[in-house]
Amino acid sequence: MNTELPTPAFGTPIVSRHIADDVVDRLVTAVALGLYVPNQQLPTERDLASMLGVSRSSVREALQQLTASGYLAVRRGRNGGYFVLADWGPTSAERVRRHLVANWAEFEQIFDARTLIEPLIARTAALRHSPEDAKAIATALQAYLDAPDHDASRRADGSLHLAIAKATQNSILVGISVDLRTKISLNLGAEPYTDEVRRIAIRQHQDLVAAVIDGRAEDASAIAAIHFTLSENLIRALVERAEGEPA
């Protein structure tokens, strides 16, 4: 019996269940939210263990469970690893309920904190950014627009919001923004994602960057307030889907 305690994305560690089962719940939820999409390769065992704060043996066992249940496929060779096969399966609703619903009060706090903090960051960046900040923000936006695939898009999205946060000239605000992003990504490094959300985000990113660089503080704040509900809405929709399926 594995008795290690994980370092969860937030809240009190789950101690009454096998740790590998908790990892499975998180990964199934992550795939259902589009953090990882079909045909995408998952991070290595080492990287997943570091992200989730558990041992590699727990991650390995979780990946084996997910492979056996049809969520993942193993590919051998130099570029091999675990690849996503399906974004939803027979146990997805149960696992999403177990991971999201059980922690829902804390998710609500994360949503609330983002609603308060991210508009402030955007407004402050509009007022304080330097020419170098503006260049970094514009470069990050272009990388997002040019992203050829899901992996590139998620990296560019994080880089763009980090560049805007750094333009506040306040390291505490940067840290809060990064921490909130980490929490909403289930400690897996990316926001919830769909193709439709990316289409919406492209326009919102363009508008947000223009407002920040032009120094339109109130416009930047208003755009950020809307933009940062995209992930929240996907998480809420997933919970509704999971709760709508029989236990």
N, C-alpha and C positions, 0 to 999 in steps of 0.2 A: 504494500500500500504506500503510495507516494504521500508523504506528510509535509512536504515543503510548503511554505506560504508564498503566494505570489505578491508582487507589488502591482495592484490593479490600477486601471486608469484613474480611478477615484474611489472614495468610499472605503468601507471596511473590507479587508480580504475575506474571501470565501474559504472557510476552513472545514466545512462539513462534507465536501465533495472532493473527488480525485482531481488534482490540479489539471491533468490533461483534459478532463471533461470541460473544465472552465475555459481552457484554451480553445477547444472545439467550439464552444458556444460563441466565443468572441470572433473566431474566424468565420463561422457561418453567418454571424451578424454582419461582419465586415463585407463579406461577399454579397449578401443581400442588399447592402447599402451602396454597392458599387465601388467600395474602396479598392477591391480587386475584381476584375471582370473576366468573363469566359475567355480562355486562351492566354490569359496573362500568367506569367510566372510569378510565384510567390517569392518573397525574400528568402534568403537561406535560413537554415535552422538557427545558426548563430545569431543572425540579425533579428529573427523573430523572438528568440529567447531574450535578447537585449531589450527589444521594444516592450515586451510584455512582462519583463522582470521575473522570468521563471527559468528553470534549467533546460538545457538542450534535450535532455531525455524526455521531459514533459512535452516539449514541442514535437519531438520525433513521434512520440506515441499519439499525439493529437493528429498529426499529419497522416499517420497510418490509419487512424480511425476514419478520417475524412476521405482517404483514398478507397478504403473498403466500402464506404457508404455511397460512393459515386460522385462526390463533390470535386475530387482532385484526380489527376492522372500523373504518374511518374514517367519522366522521360530521362533516358540514360545518355551518357556521352558528355562531351565538353561543355555544351550549353544546356545540359539536362537540369532537372529539378522537379519541383511540384508545380503543376499548371492547373488553373481553374477549369473545371468542366461545366459546372452548372451554378447558377446564381440562386437557385431555390430547390429544395428537396423535401422529401416526406417529413423530415424532422426539423425543418427550418423554423416553422412557427413556434414549436416548443422551445427551441434553443434561443430564438430572438426574445421570446417572452422571458426566459430565464435570465438573459443578460440585460436587456433594456428595461423591461417592466420592473424587475426587482430593484433597479437603480434609478427609477424614474424621477424621484424627488431631486436627486442630484443632477440629472440631466436638465430639469427645469431650472436649476440654479445656474448651470452652464449657459443655457439659452438666455437667461436674464442678464448674466454678467456680460455676455457678448453684446446684447442690445444696449447696455450702458457704456461699455468700453470702446467697442470698435468705431461708433460714430465720433466719440471723443478723439480717438487716434487719428481718424481721417481729417477732422476739423483742425487738430493741432498740426498735422503734417502740412496742411494747406497754408497755415500761418507761418510755419517755421522752416520749411524746407530750403535747403541751399541749392545752388545750381548743380552741384555734384549729386545731390539727392534726386533732383528732377531727372537728371540723365540716367541714374540707376533705375528709377521708377519706369521711365520710358523704355529702357532696354529690357526690363523684366516683363513689361506689357507685351513687347514685340515677341519675346520668347514664348509667351503664353499663346499669342495669336498664331505663331508658326508651329506650335507643338504638333508633331506628326502622329502621336499616339497617346494612349491613356497615361503611361508612365511619364512621358515628357510633359503632358498637361498638368499632372499633379505636382511635379517638381516646380514647374513655372508658376503655378498658382501660389504655392508656398513662398517662392522667391519674391513674387510681386507684393504680397501682403507684408512680408518682412521688410522690403524696401520702403513701403509706406510707413510702417511702424518706426523704422530707424529715422525717418525724416522728422519725427517729433522731437528729436534730440533728447529723448528721455529713455534711458535704458530700462527703467522700471516698467514703463508702458510697453516696451518691446517684449520684456519678459512675460508680462501678463498676456499679451496677444499670443505669444508662442505657446504658453501654458494652456490657454483656452483651446487653441487649435489642436494641441496634443490630446486633450481630453475628448474633444468632439470627434477625433479620429480613432477613438478607442486605443490610443497609444500605437497606432499602426501607420502614422505618417501621412495620411491623406484625408481630405474631406470626403463625405459621401458624394457620389457622382452618378450622373446619367448623361446621355448625349443631349437630352433636352436641357438639363441644367447647364451644361457647358455652353449651349447656344445662348441661353439667357445671360450667363456669366460673362461671355465675350462682350456683349453690349454694356453690361454694368461695369466691367473692368475699364472699358474705354471711357465711359462717362466719369467714373471715379478718378481715374488718372488725370483726365482733362481738368476736373474741378480742383484736384490737389495742386497740379502744376500751375494752374491759372490763379491760385490763391483764393478760390471761391469756397470759403470755409463752411458756410452753412449748406451749400449744395453738396459738398463732399460728405458732410455729416449725414444728410438725408439719404444720399445714395448708399452709403455704408449701412445705414439702418435697414434698408431693404435688402441689400446684397447678402448680408450675413444671416438672413432668414432662410436662404436656400437649403443649407444643410439641415437646419432645424426642421423645415417642412418635410424633407425626405425621411428624417428619423421619425417624425410624428406619423407620417403615412405608413411607414414600415410597421410601427407598433399597431396601428389600426388593422393592417393586413393580418398580422400575427394573431391579434386578439379575435379576429373574425373567423379564424379557422378552429375547428374543434380540438379540444385538448387530447 
